Amino acid sequence: MLTESAPSVLIVASSSSQASSAAELCRRVGFNTHLAHTGKYGLEQIRKNPPRVILTDGTLPDMNATAFAPAARKALGNKPVVIVAWSSSPESEEALLAPDSGIDDFVLKSTLPAKVQNF
């Protein structure tokens, strides 16, 4: 566990199964997790419970990550956050990490189920 007051992570993904898997891994390493399946709902969650980390799908049902990330930063004001975009398309990495995207890092989704290791 990280600490008594675990940092919050918001996982914004259209796939319920992928969001649940990511949330389980985050809980195992000590994060307090919150889920959203659209960008709009993710922004509502950010206003209610400002996260320290946001993991967002590259493409959401209502917006893409390069629209969501700046909106999330605006909603957070001066609160620090790390925004990580994930996608199954390696070709999207360059666009997602463009200097004005608001995204800090990129993770390539695996097309194979991954084993979650115990720490």
ZIFEN-V880050 format. One record per residue. N is the residue number from 1. BURIAL is # if it has 16 or more other C-alpha atoms within 10 Angstrom, else .. Layout:
BEGIN
N:BURIAL ; N:BURIAL
END
This chain:
BEGIN
1:. ; 2:. ; 3:. ; 4:. ; 5:. ; 6:. ; 7:. ; 8:# ; 9:# ; 10:# ; 11:# ; 12:# ; 13:# ; 14:# ; 15:. ; 16:. ; 17:. ; 18:. ; 19:# ; 20:# ; 21:. ; 22:# ; 23:# ; 24:. ; 25:. ; 26:# ; 27:# ; 28:# ; 29:. ; 30:# ; 31:# ; 32:# ; 33:# ; 34:# ; 35:# ; 36:# ; 37:# ; 38:# ; 39:# ; 40:# ; 41:. ; 42:# ; 43:# ; 44:. ; 45:# ; 46:# ; 47:. ; 48:. ; 49:. ; 50:# ; 51:# ; 52:# ; 53:# ; 54:# ; 55:# ; 56:# ; 57:# ; 58:# ; 59:# ; 60:# ; 61:. ; 62:. ; 63:. ; 64:# ; 65:# ; 66:# ; 67:# ; 68:# ; 69:# ; 70:# ; 71:# ; 72:# ; 73:# ; 74:. ; 75:. ; 76:# ; 77:. ; 78:. ; 79:. ; 80:. ; 81:# ; 82:# ; 83:# ; 84:# ; 85:# ; 86:# ; 87:# ; 88:. ; 89:. ; 90:. ; 91:. ; 92:. ; 93:# ; 94:. ; 95:. ; 96:# ; 97:# ; 98:. ; 99:. ; 100:. ; 101:. ; 102:# ; 103:# ; 104:# ; 105:. ; 106:# ; 107:# ; 108:. ; 109:. ; 110:. ; 111:. ; 112:. ; 113:. ; 114:. ; 115:. ; 116:. ; 117:. ; 118:. ; 119:.
END
